[in-house]
């Protein structure tokens, strides 16, 4: 079987990754992806082997899966999150922290999230109604960090600085990314100390109570690492909100349906995750032995990723997969936007609720909301690993 090759230096792959991965998917279950520079990795393009990979211990996440920014040595112990661990220690940490991230617990935070959403939209509403307003800098970008700050217990006076941290972390690399880490770690340590001194109804308070009440307790380092993990992974709603809104603008019949029936919001968010989620590739895993994927052998020690842009539109699983349909039934939640298996995204329920609340509030407060540019997603970044907008101007 011939293994197709994709090149992230190819403008067409960057412009339309969904078509590029679809073509590779129909040619073979695995492709070779050439990255900028000498690096390359394998990508699994079909749903079934991708789902199997994400739960297979022969594919290991480790420190080589992530960029290693130049950060102070005293911060390094806090950067090894659960994502980099497998086996018994990962299961132990997951068991201890899972109660703080259940859909029920996230539902209890919904009112707090709604308050933060409306506070940002109050500022949007103050701008001149006849002029376009960009939802990226004043709404979608700050929202995830405001939510994280509220859930973690960061003093509100520090939120502007944490918004800057979030913007730097979302950039993915570079000196600004590295420079944000010490402040995040210091703030997380302070939040742990404050929650221990005075019990709080927030995420860190939940984790401190686990530490104090459970025989197998979380260490301070583990709690701080979890806050870092939350910041690192918690930027997803920014682009999910923007991508989802752009998709609705491009499909006005879907937008009208959602306006008429807000109860469609949960299924709409699932369809956005499947159809235009911000992550095109999963974090690379490394084979711990030679592995066969549907007749193709990948040698030990090779980096392997899952092409989310391909598997979430696999016609073997999803009917008419290239159609955006907020009423989609069947295996709509079977998408792999949040991964699968032991490393399924811990904050998935927070991201879902945040996106539901944000989109619902936008459409409710601005019934005439419309794109100010054509196409609405004209300001699209093309970094190859994510599907993201740098601006979304709208009219109200």
N, C-alpha and C positions, 0 to 999 in steps of 0.2 A: 504494500500500500504506500503510495506516495504521500509524504507529509507536506502539507502546504506551508509556505512561509509568509509571514506578515512583517512589514517593516514600519516601525513607528516614526521613521523619517519620511515616509510616504504621505504627502499632503492629503491624498484621497482616503487613506486609513484614518487620519486624524479628523478629516471633515465628516466622514460617515462611518464610524466604527461598527455600527450595527450591520450595515451591508457587508463590510469587510469580514466580520466574524461569521456572518451567515454563510458567505461563500466558502469560508474555510471549514465551517461545521458540516456542510453538505459534502465536502470532499473527504473529510477524515475526522475521527473523533479527537485528534490531537494535532496541533500546529506548532511550528517554531516561530517565536516572536523575537525579532531583532530589535534591540533597544539602542538608543543613542550611544555611541562609543562601542567598545568591544563586547559589551554584555549581551547575552541572549538567554531566553528561557523557553520552556515548554508551556503551552497553554492548552487546557482541555476545553473543547468547544461544544460538547454535547451534554445535555442535562444529566442523564443517568450516570455516566462515569464521573462527572463533576461532583454530583451529590455523594457518590461513593468515596471519592478522593477526600472530600471535606470531613469525613468521619473516619478515615483510614489512618491508623497510627504509623504506617510506613511513610507517610508524608508529614514531615516534622516542621513546625514553626520554631525558629530559633533566632538568636540575635542577628544572624546574617540576613534574616527576612526583612529587617528594617534598616533605614538609614541610621548611621551612627554619627550624630552631630557632635561637634567639639564643645562639650559642656564641662563645667567644673567637676572634678573627681568626686566631691562630696554629694553630687546629685545622682551619680550613677547607680547607687543601690536602689533608688526609687524608680528607675526607668525600666526595670525588668518586670513587666506586667504579666498577668495571667496568659496573655496571648502568646508569650514566649515559653510557656511551660506546658508540659504534657504529663500524663501519667498520674500517680497518686497525689502529688502536690497540687496539680491543677484541679483535680477532683475535690480535694480538701478546700481550696480557696473558693471554688465555685459553690460548694455546699454552704459555706459560711456566708457568702455575700448574696446569694440568690434571693433570699426573702426581701431584701431591700430593693429589688428590681422587678418584682412580680407585676403583672398587669394590674392587679388589685391595688398594690401600693402606688403605682404610677397614677391610677385613677384618682387616688386621694390627693395627688399633687396637681390634678387637672385645673382646679380653681386657681391655684397659685400661678400656673402657667398662663391661664387666660388673663389674669391680671397683668402679667408682664407683656403679653401680646397687645392688649388694649393700651397700655401705657406707651408702647412704641407707635401704635397707630394714631394715638392722640397727636404725636409730633408730625406724623404724615399728614393728618387732617389740617394742621395749622398752615401748611404750605399753600401757596396760591393755587386755587382750584383749576384755573384755566391753563396752568402750565404743567408739563409732564413732571412726574416725580419718579426717581429711581428707587425701586424697592430693595435693591441690594445693600447700599451703604447704611440706610436709615432704618431698615426693618429686618431683612433676612439675615444679614451678617451678624448684627449684635444679638439677635434673639437667642441662639443656642448658648452663648456665654452668659447671658443674663439668667437663663434657666439653670445652667450649671452653678452659677454663683449662688442663686437662691437655694438650690437643693443641697449644696455643700456647706453653706453658712458663711460665705465670704461677706465681710462688712460692705454695705452698699457704697460707702465712700470709695472703695477700691474697685468697683465694677468698671469704671472707664479704663483703668489699667488692664483689667482682665479681658475686656473687649479687644484691646490691642494684642494681648497674648493670643487670643483666639484667632485673630486675623493672621498672625505670624505662624501659628501652628497649621492653619488651613493652607498656607502656602507650601507646606510639605518639606522644606529643606532650606539650607542656607544659614547665614549668620543670624538673621532675625529669628528664625526657628530656634536656634541654639540659645540665643540671648533670652528668650521667653521662659526657658525651663527653670532657672533658679527662682524666679519670682513665683511661678506656679507651685514649686515644691515648698517654698517658704510659706505661701498662703495656705497651702494644704496642711502643713504642720500646725499653723496657728488655729485653723479650723478644728483640728483634732483636739488641741489643748482646750479650746473654748467649749467644745461639746462635752469634754470630760468634766470641766469645771461647772458647767450648767447644762443639764440635759436639754437637747433641742429636738424639735420635730422636723428633722431633715435627714438627708442621706447619711451624712457623717454621724449624726446622732444615732441612727439605726445601727451603723457599723460599730460604734463605740459600745452600744448596749450589747451587741453580740460578743464583743471582746470581754465585757464584764460579766455576762450571764452564762456563757457557754464554756464548758470544760475545755474545748479545743478552741482557743481564742485567736483572733487576729492580732498581729503585732502592729505597732505604730507604723513601721515601715510598710507593711502590707496595706494599711488603710491609705497612707499617703500615695503609695503606688497606684491604688485604685482610683484616687482622684486624678492623678496624672493620666491614667488610662481613659477616664471619662472625658477629660479635656481633649486628648488625642483623637479619640473615636467619636466625640460628641458634636463634631461640626457638620455631620451629615444633613441635619434639617435645613441648613442654609440653602444648599443646592437642591435638595428635594422639594422645598417650597418653590424655588424659582423655576426649576425644570417642570414641576407639576403645573404651575400656573401658565407657563409658556405652552405646555401641551394643551391645556384647556383653551387658551386663546386660539391655538391652531385648529381646534376642533370645537367650534362654537355650539354645535348641537349638544356636546357633552357638557359644556359650561352652562348652557341653559337648563339641562336636566339637573345639574347639581344645584343651581340657584332655586329651582322649583322644589327640590327635595333634598334638604341638607342631610337627611338620614343616609344618603349615598356616600357621605364623606369617608367612612371607614373603608368601603370597597374602592373608592376613588384613590385613596392613599396607597392601597395595595397595588392597584393598577399602575400608579406612578412609580412605585418601587420596582415593579416588573418591567415597565416599558421605557422609563427614562430615569432610573435611579442614578445617582451621581458616581457610583463606583463601576468602572468598566472591567476591572481585574481584581481578584482577591490578592491578599498578601501572599508572596511566594512561600511555598513550602519546599523542603528538601527531602529527597528520597533517602531512606535509611538502608535500602537494598535495591537491587534491580527489580523493577516493577513493570508488569505488562498491563497496558491499557487498551483493551479491545484489539489486541494483535500487534500493538506497537510497544516495543521495549524501551523503557527509560532507565538509564544506568544509575547506579547508586551515586548519591551526592549531587544530583542535578536539581536546579530550581524549577518548580512547576507551579503555575498559577491556573486559576479558573477564569475563563472569559465570560464574566457575568453578562456582558453585552450580547453574547451568543447563546448561552444556555437559557436565559430568561425569555428568549424568543424561539426556543426549539419547538418546531411543529410536532415533534414526537410527544410533547406534553401539553402544549397550549394550542387550542384551536385558533386558526387565523391569527398567528402570533404577532404580526406586524400591525394589527389594528389596535388602536387605543380605545378601550371600552371600559368606562367606569362602572358599568353594570355586569362586568364579566363574572360568570359563574364557573363552576367546576373547580379545577385546582388553582384558583387565582392566588391563594396564599402559599402555593408550592414554590413560588419564586425563591431564588437563592440570594436575594439582595443583602440579607443579613447573615449569609453563610448557612452552615448546617453542622450538626454534630456537636462535639464538646466545645468548640470555639464559636458557637452561634453567638451573635452579638448580644452582650449582656444588656445594653441600653436600648434594644430594639423597641420595647414598649414605650420608653420615653420619647424616642424619635417619632414613633407613630402618633402619639397623643399630641406632641408639639406641632406636628405638621397638620393634623386634623384641626386643632384649635386655630392655628394661624390662618389656614385657608378659609375656614368657616367664618372667622371674624372679618377677614378682608372682603369676602363676598357680601357679608351682611352689612358692613358699614359703608361700603362703596358699591351700591347696586349697579352703577354704570361703569364699573371698572373695565378698562379696555387697554390693549397694547398701544404704545405711542410710536412703535416702529414696526416695519414690515420687512422680513418676518420678525415675530416677537423675540426670537432667540438669536438676533443678529450678533450680539456681543458674546460669542461663544469662545471659551478658552480651549486650546487644543494641545494639552500636555500628554495625551495618550493613555493616561491611567485613570482619568476621571472625566466626567461629562458635566461641565460646569459653565455657568454664565458669570460674566464680570459686570453685567448691568442688566436691569429689566425696567426700562422706563414705561410708565403707565399713565393713562388719563383717568380722572375720577369723575 
